[in-house]
């Protein structure tokens, strides 16, 4: 499915809105997410770090950052016009630095390859000073989403 840059932002915004309406873990973790940019295959967003996202030493929790890699990669896949984004098959995160409550983190998620059955994504996470906090890769099984998109194009 082909999505123009002008419609990718609106489409990803609607996917985020649907996640919030559905509730669940993603909605809980990212209720304050602000979409900054979206084009086909790439999404950037910003989230304020709140007390709920901190570990015992007052820095961003690795689990929360890992979830951001998951969600960011999924939104990058959604930017291709998918309303659902498949299921995760692999997720890897390297933690490089921490951030504190009150700071904003920015994520830059991109689809490296969108195949017939798998989508490979990379998500980089930065603090407000553009210092990289984490980088991750996320692979998703998207065969069903590709089938739905192909039927829409016919």
N, C-alpha and C positions, 0 to 999 in steps of 0.2 A: 504494500500500500504506500502510495506517495503522499507525503504531507509537506506543504510548502512552509517556509520559515514563518510566514505571517500567520498560519493557522496552528503551528506547533505549540506556541505559548498558550493559546486558548484551550487547545486539547489537553495539554498537561495540567493546566489549571482545573479543568473539569475532572480529570482523574484524581487530583489531590482532593478536590471537594467530595468526590465519591468515597474516598478513603476515610475522610472525616465523618461523613454521614453513616458509613458502615460501622464505625467504631473499631474497637480492638486495639492490639498492641501498637501498630504503626500510627494510628490516630493519637494514641496516648503519648507516644514519643515525639510526635512532630506536629502537635496542634498549633504551634506558633511559626511553622515554616512559611517563609516568604519566597515565592518564586521570583528570581531575578531575571533569568533569560531562559529561553527554550528555542531550539531549532531542531530540525530532524537529526537525531542521533546525539544531541548534547543538551544538557540541562544544568543550570546553575541556580542554587538557592542559598538562603541564609536562615539561620536559626539561633535565637538567643539561648545561651547556656543558663539553665535554671538549676536550682538546688537539687531537683529530682534527677538530674543527669550527672551528678557527681559521685565519685567513689569515696572511700573512707578517708583519703588524704586531701579531699577538696579539689580534685582535678576531674576532668571529664572521664566518665566511666568507659572502659574499653568495650563493654557490651553495647552501650549507646552508640559509640562511634561505629561499631560493626553493623548495627541496625541501620545507621545512616548510609553505610556502603550498600546495604541491601536495598533500601528504599531509593537511594539515588540512582543505582543501577537500574532498578525497575522503572523509574520515571524516564530515564534515558531511552529505555526500550519503548515505553509508552509514547515517546515523542515521534515514533514511526507511525502513529495512528492507531495503535492497539488500545482497546479499552481495558483489557486484562493483560498481564505481563508474564504469564507462565509461572513456573515454579523454579526455585533455586536448586542447582545441582552442585555448586561449589562456591565457596566464599573464603577469601583470604585477606587478612588485614595486617599491615605493619604499622605499629604505633611509634611515632617519632617525637612527639611532644604533647604536653597537656594544655588545657585551657581552664580558666576559672569561671565561677559564677559571675554573670553580668556581661561576659564577653559574647560576641557573636561569632559563630563559626559559619564558614562559607564552604559549600561543596560544589565541585565541578565534576559532573558525571558524563561519561561519553560511551557510546557503543563503539567498540573496536571492530566487531564483526557481527553481522546479523545473517545467520545462515538459515537453512530450511528447518532445522530442529533446535539449534542452539544459538543463543546470543551471548557474546562476550563483552563485558563492560569493565571500565576502570573508573574509580571514584577517588578523587583527591580532596582532602579536607584541610582547610586553612583557618587560622584565627584572623581577627580583624587587621592585624599587621602583616598579613600575607605570609606568615610562617606556617609551613606545612605541619599539620598535627598527625595526619595518618594518610595512608594510601592503600587502596584495596582493589581487588579484582572480584568480579561476581559473574558467574555463569548461570544462565537461565535456560530451561527447556521451554521452547516457544512453538512447538509443532502445531498445537491446537490454534494458537493465535495466528500463525501463518495460514492455516486452512481457512479460518474465518475471514481473514483479509483477502485471500484469493477469491472466495465466493462473492465478496462485496464488489470486487473489481469486474466480475463477469456481468 
